[in-house]
Amino acid sequence: MDLNDSTSLAELMSRYVSTETGFGVPKDGWRICLAHEFKEKRKPFQAKDVSLSNMIEHVSLGVRYLRWWYRKTQVEKKAPFIDMFRALPLRQIYGAPLGGIGGGSITRGWRGDFCRWQLNPGMYHYKTVIANQFTVCLRRGGQTVYQQVLSTERPPTLQGWNWGYCGEYAFYHALYPRAWTVYHLPGQNVTLTCRQVSPVIPHDYKDSSLPVAVFVWDIENKNDYALDVSIMFTMVNGSGHKDDKSGGYWNEPFHLEKDGESVSGVLLHHQTPVNPYTLCIAAREKSGQEISHQTAFSPKGTCSALWSDLMTDGRLDSPKDSSPPTQKGEEVAAALAVSCSVPANSHNSVEFSLAWDMPKITFGSRGRIYERYVRYTRYYGTKGDAAPSLSHYALTHYSKWEESIDEWQRPILQDGSLPAWYKSALFNELYFVVDGGTVWVELPEDADISGGVRPEDGGLPAQPDVVKDYGRFAYLEGQEYRMYNTYDVHFYASFALIMLWPKLALSLQYDIAGSVVQHDPTERLNLMNGQYSPVKTRDVVPHDIGDPDDEPWVRANAYLIHDTADWKDLNLKFVLQVYRDYYLTQDEQYLKDMWPICQTVMETELKFDKDGDGLIENSGYADQTYDGWKVTGPSAYCGGLWLASVCMMCKMARVLNCESVYQRYRDILERGKAAFDKLLWNGKYYNYDSSGRSLSNSVMSDQCAGHWFLRASGLGDDDYQVFPKEKICSALKSVFDLNVMSFSGGQMGAVNGMRPEGVPDRSSVQSDEVWVGVVYGLAATMIHEGMIEEGMHTAEGCYRAVWERMGMAFQTPEAYCEKGIYRSLAYMRPLSIWAMQLALNNRPNHSKTTDKDVGQD
């Protein structure tokens, strides 16, 4: 089932020369030698990569986009929410992000660099801060025998430090939310294992919100004599951004004792006018260990004084006072060291934490300010003084976090029927829940999420219990596509939330439902057709809830390619998620609240059944998910979603005892099924659309998306069978034979569109791309139908390509082509891999997981 699993691992680890395996490093996960260099170097898709035929077809769109882009960047001085001219270059460096959910994130790369920052909500800063390092000092008999920055870099600054650690003696291993870096110290007979732990714990809505991470350093001394070992952690006050030199920042040491446990460290106060925060590096006091610090040093020049301070006695000077505020143009950093003795042929460990406290986040737009308190402030207050308490809690509770993580991951890791690559992909793709520009905020006391329509009028409560108790949650479509809760993409990614943090999934649904009834008449130019239309049309699901550079939750639909009234599939995806969420959570109040909204959006959809055959029609680019792929008339994708939605309306009507509604939709379903088969079934698979165009019989990899959701919701058989099983299996076999096995030797997943003769459909920018999240959903559909080997092979191709050949770990893109090009790094949709796990849980004769594994709290 694996595509040369051992061969692939051997390639990533081929330059590792040590035999050391580290302390407590698990078998499963993504592993790479620090000296590895990826051979494949891809470039981002940009405007110049559009084919001539597509360029001619969309020349007007290109001109309108260019004008909009110029106004945004040169007049408004803002970053476009999608920048086709300045796509992110591929940096093959990223590792597991630090921190919990919704309070910002800091990414530490697989070579140990602190290199990706998202402290301002949804706004990313890609900068390696070279002074942020761990350094080891070994002493024997009162003399320092070895002192080394644990970095392979050789920077032009900080020349007083010993750089250039040999990466061939170290490897990185990630199994999110933990990661391990193993350093064998050449010639010293000492091995260090740094274990990175973040509190990302399913069904835990308190600790999972904390902006903190722990680094546990396990020190193995394999000599026949004792050593004194110090680990030093250095951190700059800032994120490498130009405002680090604005002046007015200062550091101060602290000590906190509580419940018989003490921690010490340094606070780095970064008091910017907007979104001020405090960084905190801390260590836990343990018997036989000594914590020392340097409150402030300049991270410029040689910085030899700090290096010499540590080398002298393995300790730092530890001044008691705060540092003076920096002057404009200056930067300041801090250092923290923990020293311990490690007996001969023995082991010891030291523990550090990194926390950041930004209690209030501000979204600004056109002179207006929109503020919200981050979720963790419910437990740690809003004054901005929580960093010491956060650090203390993390250092004294991380072992409980790890117990919970082990309990969650163990059944999957110990399942011998699952291949190693899948276990790595399943957990490591969850990075995006934290590192997707994610915000998790408290609901203000005066907030009204209903859109102004009350339950008695077919609307929602002003403050539904789940939103009031669990807050509001939002994540970006992608780090390059800066829109919160992009709904057509969340449709795929939502499996991770509903299975692991179902209250967040339900909260998001309430936000979307409340926006359905809203109307924003502000006229806005639609780039696709050049016409003006309202920002938000009443009774339709919004594309997204806003741009973090604007006012999320206040101004929906940052996206401006199409008129919102044309987004048919969004309404359908809302209905499909409502019932699936109810099925997995059994939350009856949620279903009752959502039922009138489902009826509203389905009435909107029924307007597109123009000939009364029970099937809605598409035209132009009305399918929001594949909005660059022209469709005419009923299509396999939207038509399948429509029929699945009608089926779920029948099921919900039965659950809620609405017999007249059931009968109405049952009639629509029977007519629609017949029309769907007549118009789209060709004997082997469902045609892309029913237009009769030369390309209408292209094989679409996602043609069974509606059936996928039925299966994920316990439907698809007997009274709730929509698509005959033999036709679904035939369609999936066609997709596997053509889109998977006839594309790139069957080793890159499924291409979106394939011609029946076995060549990719190149009629649009999107048709010859592989979409990783769609592939995971396709694999889940195959697994639901018993095609487990085919499903695993299909998904494996994507994992191998992204994580092992392209060097895109912890930045899985939306799309890639067979050669050369990728599009939109760090994208939401690949979270759909959790749909595969749901399908695997539902295998016949498979031991069922607990309720908490499938969405119930």
C-alpha positions, -999 to 999 in steps of 0.1 A, spaced: 0 0 0 29 24 6 48 39 -23 82 27 -13 78 38 23 113 29 35 129 43 3 112 76 8 123 79 44 158 69 34 159 98 10 150 124 36 175 108 61 202 99 36 227 125 49 223 115 86 256 100 97 249 92 133 233 61 147 216 80 176 179 77 176 171 103 203 153 101 236 116 90 234 112 98 197 82 80 182 84 57 152 56 74 132 58 110 118 77 131 93 115 128 97 143 147 80 180 151 84 190 187 91 215 185 62 189 174 37 184 195 5 153 190 -16 161 184 -52 128 196 -66 125 234 -66 90 246 -76 78 281 -84 45 298 -74 17 302 -100 15 338 -111 -3 357 -138 24 350 -163 16 312 -160 -18 316 -175 -20 299 -209 -24 320 -240 -59 307 -246 -71 314 -210 -54 347 -211 -73 357 -242 -106 344 -227 -100 364 -195 -82 395 -207 -110 418 -193 -107 401 -159 -69 406 -160 -73 443 -167 -98 448 -139 -77 428 -115 -46 449 -124 -65 481 -117 -78 468 -85 -44 455 -74 -27 489 -82 -53 508 -62 -50 484 -33 -12 484 -31 -2 519 -44 -31 541 -32 -45 524 -1 -11 510 8 -26 476 18 -18 440 10 -43 425 -15 -62 395 0 -49 376 -31 -18 389 -48 -12 374 -82 19 394 -88 38 387 -55 31 351 -46 51 337 -18 83 320 -29 88 285 -17 110 282 14 116 245 22 122 252 59 90 250 79 82 228 109 54 224 134 40 257 146 41 267 183 11 276 204 -25 267 209 -55 277 188 -66 312 180 -41 333 199 -14 337 172 13 314 161 51 312 157 66 286 135 99 269 143 115 254 112 128 219 109 164 232 112 155 250 144 149 286 131 120 308 143 109 317 108 71 324 104 52 348 126 14 354 129 10 375 160 -11 402 143 -43 382 135 -43 367 100 -13 388 89 18 368 83 55 379 85 80 355 70 113 363 86 140 341 102 152 359 134 187 346 136 193 355 172 164 332 183 184 301 191 192 273 216 229 269 225 245 241 245 275 244 268 294 213 281 317 216 311 340 191 328 361 197 359 352 234 360 362 240 323 340 245 293 349 218 268 323 225 241 299 254 233 278 254 202 248 272 187 225 244 177 220 259 142 234 249 108 235 286 98 266 308 94 251 343 96 270 375 89 260 388 123 267 375 158 301 365 148 312 361 184 290 329 186 301 295 174 278 288 144 278 260 118 266 230 137 269 200 113 234 191 102 245 156 93 245 147 130 209 158 136 174 151 125 139 165 130 108 145 136 73 159 136 40 143 148 19 173 154 13 189 179 47 177 190 81 177 173 115 163 182 150 175 172 178 151 179 214 165 180 243 142 184 273 164 195 303 152 174 332 141 195 314 146 228 294 113 232 264 134 242 230 134 225 204 161 230 167 157 222 145 188 221 108 179 224 85 207 214 49 205 228 20 227 220 -14 224 238 -35 213 208 -58 188 224 -91 175 209 -122 184 229 -102 206 252 -114 242 249 -93 257 276 -57 246 273 -61 244 235 -65 281 235 -33 290 253 -6 309 233 23 289 247 47 260 239 72 240 259 106 228 250 119 198 269 156 191 265 166 155 273 204 152 277 220 118 273 256 116 286 272 84 272 306 91 287 320 73 317 324 107 335 299 133 346 292 165 327 277 199 337 254 209 309 238 243 302 211 250 276 207 287 267 176 301 250 179 335 233 149 355 220 146 389 203 119 413 215 99 412 183 94 391 152 121 405 128 96 431 116 107 467 108 88 479 139 112 460 161 134 491 158 106 516 166 119 521 201 102 520 235 105 482 240 120 468 272 127 435 290 124 425 326 132 394 347 105 376 367 100 349 392 67 332 399 60 307 427 26 290 429 13 258 443 48 247 453 62 251 418 84 280 406 94 293 372 118 321 363 124 339 331 124 372 311 94 392 299 100 410 265 75 439 263 66 448 227 43 478 232 33 487 197 4 512 192 -17 484 177 -18 449 190 9 452 217 21 420 232 46 405 257 69 376 248 80 354 277 109 329 278 108 309 311 122 278 327 110 255 355 130 254 387 140 219 396 162 204 423 199 204 413 194 229 385 202 266 382 184 292 361 202 323 351 194 351 326 206 381 308 178 406 307 190 425 277 216 423 250 219 437 215 213 411 188 236 431 164 274 430 161 295 402 174 276 398 207 307 381 221 300 394 257 270 371 260 289 342 245 318 347 269 294 351 299 280 316 293 314 300 285 330 313 317 309 292 341 279 279 322 257 306 337 246 341 328 250 373 350 213 375 360 208 413 366 178 421 387 165 452 371 145 458 339 163 471 308 158 507 297 134 512 268 150 509 234 158 540 214 145 543 178 167 522 156 177 498 184 167 462 190 169 443 222 170 405 230 171 384 262 187 351 272 178 324 296 200 295 306 194 263 327 224 244 341 224 208 354 247 180 361 244 148 341 261 117 357 282 93 337 261 71 314 230 88 325 203 113 316 188 145 328 163 171 314 156 208 315 124 225 305 117 259 288 86 276 277 78 303 252 46 323 257 30 354 242 3 375 257 -17 397 233 -51 398 250 -69 422 227 -66 419 189 -75 448 166 -87 447 130 -85 481 114 -102 494 83 -108 529 68 -102 546 102 -125 523 121 -112 499 147 -127 465 155 -114 449 187 -119 415 203 -106 397 233 -88 364 225 -102 332 240 -75 325 265 -84 358 283 -114 341 297 -90 323 320 -61 347 322 -76 382 321 -74 410 297 -47 433 313 -18 420 293 0 407 324 -7 370 319 27 358 305 42 347 338 10 327 347 8 312 312 44 301 314 39 286 349 8 267 338 25 254 307 56 242 325 36 225 352 9 210 330 26 200 298 29 164 310 -9 162 312 -11 176 277 11 148 265 -10 122 283 -41 135 265 -22 137 231 -10 101 236 -45 89 245 -59 106 213 -32 94 189 -25 60 202 -54 40 187 -44 53 152 -7 49 156 -11 14 169 -35 4 140 -13 -19 120 -36 -17 90 -27 19 85 5 28 66 31 50 82 27 79 56 -10 82 65 -3 85 102 21 113 95 -2 131 72 -33 128 94 -17 145 124 8 168 107 -18 184 84 -36 196 116 -9 223 118 -33 246 99 -59 246 127 -33 267 146 -13 282 117 -41 292 94 -41 328 106 -65 315 132 -85 337 156 -106 325 185 -123 353 203 -148 359 230 -183 370 221 -190 405 234 -219 409 258 -238 431 234 -232 410 203 -260 398 181 -250 371 156 -285 365 143 -284 391 115 -314 407 131 -340 379 124 -352 363 156 -362 326 160 -399 334 160 -394 349 125 -372 320 112 -339 333 125 -314 326 152 -310 335 189 -289 367 193 -264 347 213 -267 309 208 -253 290 238 -225 273 218 -212 307 206 -216 323 240 -198 295 258 -171 286 232 -166 319 214 -162 327 177 -137 309 155 -122 318 122 -93 306 100 -80 317 67 -86 301 33 -49 301 31 -19 322 42 -18 336 7 -56 338 2 -65 360 31 -102 355 37 -117 341 69 -139 310 69 -140 307 31 -171 285 30 -166 264 -1 -132 254 12 -143 250 48 -167 224 34 -138 201 29 -116 212 59 -146 211 83 -141 174 91 -111 182 113 -131 206 134 -163 186 137 -144 155 147 -119 171 171 -133 205 182 -170 201 174 -180 232 194 -158 254 172 -174 238 141 -209 245 154 -200 281 164 -187 287 129 -219 274 115 -240 298 136 -219 327 123 -225 316 87 -262 311 94 -266 345 109 -250 361 79 -274 344 55 -303 368 63 -280 398 61 -280 422 32 -251 446 24 -263 468 -5 -229 484 -10 -222 482 -47 -189 466 -56 -173 457 -89 -172 420 -97 -139 413 -114 -152 384 -134 -179 402 -153 -171 438 -147 -206 446 -133 -215 461 -100 -236 442 -74 -243 442 -37 -215 430 -14 -239 405 2 -273 393 -11 -300 383 13 -308 345 18 -275 333 4 -244 319 22 -215 343 21 -182 333 4 -163 343 36 -167 364 67 -140 390 58 -104 400 55 -83 403 86 -70 436 72 -107 447 72 -135 439 96 -142 401 99 -176 392 112 -187 428 103 -181 429 65 -185 396 48 -173 386 14 -138 399 9 -138 378 -23 -149 399 -53 -146 376 -83 -183 369 -87 -217 382 -77 -227 366 -44 -261 357 -58 -244 332 -82 -227 311 -56 -251 281 -57 -229 255 -42 -223 275 -9 -260 272 1 -259 235 -6 -227 230 14 -244 248 43 -272 223 43 -249 193 39 -228 204 68 -258 211 91 -270 175 89 -235 160 90 -228 180 121 -260 169 137 -253 133 128 -218 134 144 -227 155 175 -264 146 181 -270 182 191 -307 186 187 -308 223 196 -283 230 168 -305 211 143 -336 230 154 -319 263 152 -305 256 117 -336 241 102 -353 274 92 -320 287 77 -317 255 57 -352 260 44 -344 296 34 -313 287 14 -330 258 -3 -358 280 -14 -332 303 -30 -317 273 -48 -350 261 -61 -352 292 -82 -326 276 -104 -347 246 -112 -361 264 -142 -376 234 -160 -391 218 -130 -371 185 -133 -359 187 -97 -323 196 -108 -307 230 -105 -288 245 -135 -255 262 -136 -242 288 -160 -209 306 -165 -187 301 -134 -214 298 -108 -198 268 -91 -178 286 -65 -153 259 -57 -141 254 -93 -147 290 -103 -122 290 -131 -137 260 -148 -166 269 -171 -198 249 -167 -231 250 -186 -264 234 -174 -266 208 -147 -232 194 -137 -219 164 -118 -204 185 -90 -232 210 -83 -259 186 -94 -246 159 -70 -244 184 -41 -279 195 -49 -294 160 -48 -275 152 -16 -288 184 0 -324 175 -10 -319 141 5 -307 156 37 -337 180 38 -358 148 37 -339 133 66 -339 165 87 -377 168 81 -382 133 94 -361 139 124 -380 171 132 -414 156 123 -421 180 94 -440 156 72 -452 181 47 -416 193 41 -405 157 38 -430 150 11 -421 181 -8 -384 173 -9 -390 136 -15 -409 146 -47 -381 169 -58 -355 142 -50 -372 115 -71 -375 139 -101 -340 152 -96 -325 117 -95 -340 107 -128 -329 140 -145 -294 137 -131 -290 102 -145 -305 111 -178 -284 142 -183 -251 132 -169 -245 94 -166 -226 81 -196 -223 44 -187 -190 47 -168 -191 80 -149 -209 113 -146 -200 138 -172 -186 171 -161 -216 190 -173 -246 184 -196 -238 211 -222 -227 187 -249 -196 207 -255 -165 189 -266 -152 189 -231 -184 182 -212 -175 145 -209 -143 153 -190 -137 131 -159 -139 152 -128 -121 138 -98 -147 154 -74 -178 143 -92 -190 122 -62 -187 150 -36 -224 149 -28 -223 111 -22 -192 116 0 -212 138 23 -241 114 24 -218 86 34 -201 107 60 -236 114 75 -247 79 77 -269 81 46 -267 69 10 -286 36 14 -322 24 14 -347 53 16 -319 77 15 -300 64 -15 -295 90 -41 -268 76 -63 -269 39 -72 -240 21 -56 -230 4 -89 -228 38 -106 -208 54 -78 -183 25 -78 -180 27 -116 -174 65 -114 -148 61 -87 -131 33 -107 -130 56 -137 -115 84 -116 -89 61 -102 -79 46 -136 -78 80 -154 -73 109 -130 -50 89 -106 -32 61 -124 -30 78 -159 -15 110 -143 22 112 -135 25 74 -132 -1 73 -104 22 89 -79 9 125 -75 -28 120 -65 -58 128 -87 -57 156 -113 -90 176 -112 -99 169 -148 -90 142 -172 -101 135 -207 -115 100 -214 -86 93 -237 -62 97 -207 -47 132 -210 -54 160 -185 -81 185 -193 -62 217 -199 -93 239 -207 -88 261 -176 -62 270 -150 -77 247 -125 -86 216 -146 -51 203 -148 -42 210 -112 -41 185 -83 -60 199 -53 -47 182 -22 -78 187 -1 -100 174 -29 -79 143 -32 -82 135 5 -120 139 1 -120 116 -29 -99 91 -10 -125 92 18 -153 85 -7 -134 55 -20 -129 42 15 -166 46 22 -173 24 -8 -149 -3 2 -121 8 -22 -96 11 6 -65 3 -14 -74 27 -42 -83 54 -17 -50 51 2 -30 50 -30 -47 81 -43 -40 101 -11 -5 88 -7 5 103 -40 -3 138 -26 15 132 7 47 119 -10 47 148 -35 41 176 -10 60 164 21 88 144 6 96 156 -29 85 193 -30 96 203 5 63 218 14 60 204 49 37 225 71 27 246 42 6 222 21 -6 241 -9 -40 243 -25 -28 230 -58 1 218 -79 6 209 -115 25 178 -127 56 199 -132 71 231 -120 41 250 -105 23 252 -72 -5 275 -61 -14 290 -27 9 277 0 -4 268 35 -40 262 25 -71 252 45 -86 224 24 -61 196 31 -76 193 66 -101 171 48 -77 142 54 -98 138 86 -127 127 64 -105 97 55 -103 89 92 -140 91 96 -144 68 66 -119 44 81 -137 45 115 -169 33 96 -153 3 80 -173 -29 84 -160 -50 113 -138 -21 124 -137 -15 162 -156 17 167 -138 47 183 -152 65 213 -178 93 209 -151 119 214 -133 106 184 -162 113 161 -175 147 172 -192 144 205 -181 164 236 
